[in-house]
Amino acid sequence: MATARFEEIVEDFEFIDEWEDRYRYVIDLGKKMTPLSEGQKIPATKVEGCASQVWIVPEIDGEGANARIGFQGESDAMIVGGLIAVLHALYDGLTPSEALKVEAQEEMGRLGLDQHLSSQRSNGLRAMIQRIRQISNALL
């Protein structure tokens, strides 16, 4: 299960041959996200397990099982900021139960990112996915 926005990214990736260009595309996605305020970069929003500094701030529309999940995020590493944007595209607007059904590693694998990230970045990606799953579980 993936959102229409994520499917657009998958389609865009199919037209980009070089990995350097794909990285640039992902970084550009991250640059388009709204930066967090300093007040949002607090221990409660920091994602542990990432080599770089990462914050994910939930933006929930509604309550409980019918809520729609969204989030803003930021990182001090450009490629990680791009990964946050890709995850945002993957999860934005889903209900908590829909979000928990997302096979994020598999979906990210469709982009080939799983084979082109360092082990530290892959661990960080898993930590960000885990944070989104925690947010989803808390709503149910």
C-alpha positions in Angstrom: 0.0 0.0 0.0 1.4 3.3 -1.0 0.0 6.8 -1.5 -0.3 8.4 -4.9 2.5 10.9 -4.0 4.8 8.0 -3.3 3.9 6.3 -6.6 4.9 9.6 -8.3 8.3 9.3 -6.8 8.6 5.7 -7.9 7.7 6.7 -11.4 10.1 9.6 -11.4 12.9 7.2 -10.2 12.2 5.0 -13.3 13.2 7.9 -15.5 16.4 8.7 -13.6 19.3 6.3 -14.6 22.2 7.5 -12.6 22.3 7.0 -8.8 24.0 10.4 -8.3 21.0 12.0 -10.0 18.6 9.9 -7.9 20.4 11.1 -4.7 20.1 14.7 -6.0 16.4 14.1 -6.6 15.9 12.8 -3.0 17.9 15.7 -1.5 15.7 18.1 -3.5 12.6 16.5 -2.0 14.0 17.1 1.4 14.8 20.8 0.6 11.2 21.4 -0.3 9.9 20.3 3.1 9.1 23.1 5.6 11.9 23.5 8.1 11.2 22.8 11.7 11.3 25.6 14.2 13.9 25.4 17.0 11.1 24.8 19.4 10.2 21.6 17.5 13.7 20.2 17.7 13.3 18.8 21.2 14.2 15.4 22.8 10.6 14.2 22.4 10.8 14.6 18.6 14.4 13.4 18.1 14.7 10.0 16.5 17.3 7.9 18.2 19.3 5.4 16.2 20.2 7.7 13.4 23.9 8.7 12.8 22.7 12.2 12.0 20.4 14.5 13.9 16.8 13.7 12.9 13.5 15.1 14.2 10.0 13.9 13.3 7.1 16.0 14.5 3.6 14.3 14.1 0.8 16.3 12.6 -2.4 14.4 13.3 -5.7 15.4 11.8 -8.6 13.9 13.8 -8.6 11.4 16.6 -8.1 7.8 17.3 -8.5 5.2 14.5 -10.0 7.7 12.1 -7.2 10.2 12.4 -5.0 11.0 9.4 -1.3 10.8 9.9 1.1 13.5 8.8 4.4 14.7 10.0 7.1 17.3 9.5 10.7 16.3 9.8 14.2 17.6 9.5 17.8 16.4 9.6 21.2 18.0 9.6 22.2 15.6 6.7 20.8 16.4 3.3 20.2 12.9 2.1 18.4 12.0 5.4 16.2 15.1 4.9 15.4 13.6 1.5 14.6 10.2 3.1 12.2 12.0 5.5 10.5 13.6 2.5 10.1 10.2 0.8 8.7 8.7 4.1 6.3 11.7 4.3 5.1 10.9 0.8 4.7 7.2 1.8 2.6 7.8 4.9 0.9 11.3 4.6 -2.8 11.1 5.0 -3.1 7.5 6.0 -5.1 6.3 9.0 -3.1 4.7 11.8 -4.2 1.2 10.8 -3.3 1.9 7.1 0.1 3.2 8.2 0.8 0.1 10.2 0.1 -2.1 7.2 2.7 -0.3 5.1 5.7 -2.4 4.4 8.0 0.6 4.4 11.3 -1.3 3.8 9.7 -3.1 0.9 8.3 0.2 -0.5 11.6 1.9 -0.1 13.2 -1.1 -1.9 11.1 -0.3 -4.9 13.3 2.8 -5.2 16.4 0.7 -4.8 17.4 2.9 -1.9 17.9 -0.2 0.3 20.9 -1.2 -1.9 22.4 2.3 -2.1 22.4 3.5 1.5 25.2 2.9 4.0 24.5 0.6 6.9 24.3 3.6 9.2 21.7 5.3 6.9 19.8 2.1 6.6 19.7 1.8 10.4 18.5 5.5 10.6 15.8 4.8 8.0 14.6 1.9 10.1 14.5 4.1 13.2 12.4 6.7 11.4 10.0 4.1 10.2 9.8 2.7 13.7 8.9 6.3 15.0 6.1 6.6 12.5 4.8 3.2 13.6 4.9 4.3 17.2 2.9 7.4 16.4 0.4 5.2 14.5 0.1 2.7 17.4 -0.4 5.5 19.9 -3.5 6.7 18.0 -5.2 3.2 18.1 
